[in-house]
Amino acid sequence: LSTKVPFVIVVDALHSRLYVMTHAASAGTQESSKGLQVVFESYMSVGQRGIGKQQKGDGKTPLGVYVIQKSYPGHVLPDLYGSGALTLNYPNDLDILDGKTGSGIWIHGSPSEQYARAPEATDGCVVLANPDLERIIQTVEIRSTPVVIASRLQWVSSQGARMESKPFEDVLTASTKAIAMPIKIKLLNCSVYAIRPAITKFNHLREVGF
């Protein structure tokens, strides 16, 4: 996570947990060199048909990396959304490439007559108790805080994470170079860019667990 991004939201769907994480600074310094640390944790609910959203109306929560786009206070929304909502950019570019459809995937609060909902009880959104949602709204930054929705989390030390991420970083570096130096071709008198090699590499990353 770039040091320019202070927070990240991570959803562990299997365990119905949502975490807000930030950079863990080294003792006695301002440097963020010890990975991430949890600053807030809460229970949350996902889609009534689980995770892995593919199409509009399937009742599932998508898996992937998204960004918070807007924040709405509760008083401008129906009671269903509780004390407020944070909208996500689903479908993102990779979702569109995969042919996924749908929209309106939000992180939001619970109706006034409920404190929380069952683990799988939403139409696809990530739903929290209102006090938890309010704390998150006060913490995150619009258009810069990433949201990672995963089927489950595996907790590792920062050193272990660096070792495990080395193969991924090598492939990502190669993909970045492929995008930065596209092959220019002529098609119907228009200039287009052949970025398929980079897209293929990203598809490979997803297949091996990215």
Secondary structure, DSSP 8 states (H G I E B T S, - for coil): --TT--EEEEEETTTTEEEEEEE---TTSS---S-EEEEEEEE-BEETT-B---STTS--B--EEEEEEEEEEGGGS-GGGTTEEEEE--S-HHHHHTT------EEE---TT-S---SEEESSSEE--HHHHHHHHHHS-TTT-EEEEES------HHHHHHHHHHHHHHHHHHHHHHHS-EEEEETTEEEEE-HHHHHHHHHHHHTT-
